[in-house]
Amino acid sequence: MGVTKIAIGAILLGTIHPVSALAVNAEHATAAGPLANHDDAVINTFQVMCTLEPENFERISATAQAMSMRKSTDKTEKQTADITRHVEVFEGTLTTGRFSLLLEKISGPAINATNCGVASNTQDKRAFFDDMVRTLHLSQSGSTRTSLNGNPLTTWDDVYGPHTFLDFTDLRGSNGVLVQLLDAPAKPE
């Protein structure tokens, strides 16, 4: 069991966080738009799309399509001989401005992980962070580090139960932020 957890962690670090790079693209994270109350709207969108029900890639994708969100990315690739990664990115518009919805599913013999995230611009990244912590009832003391692509990243472990991780990424060089929930339950051995 310990080896499986280490392998899952290595796979996730090598595959989930580089997906954040998708949101760094100007098209995804730095779309201009009105931002009055936008932070609250983005946080609420994250809650509705990613946290209200157990993460299910197909359900979230179908919901985004039913909401007439434009799919800008849909790709499936092999990470290793037995691990497949499927990524979809949808562009959406709230009454307060634009956002991107990121979905990712990683499947293999020892892993079945789903990642759901929302990226958008904010006028004040610190205020967004504080609002997110308050709204999602997170502790102020998530672990911080720098992601593989150089972005400051704060992570909360087991935030919605075992094997769930919530990441807040400050997309450097822009006004962009990315909030994502990873559900990576261990598969039985």
Secondary structure, DSSP 8 states (H G I E B T S, - for coil): -HHHHHHHHHHHHHHHHHHHHHHHSHHHH------TTHHHHHHHHHIIIIISS---HHHHHHHHHHTT-EEEEEEEEEEETTEEEEEEEEEEEETTEEEEEEEEEEEETTEEEEEEEEEEE-S-HHHHHHHHHHHTT--S--EEEE-TTS-EEEEEETTTSTTEEEEEEE-TTSSEEEEEEEE--B---
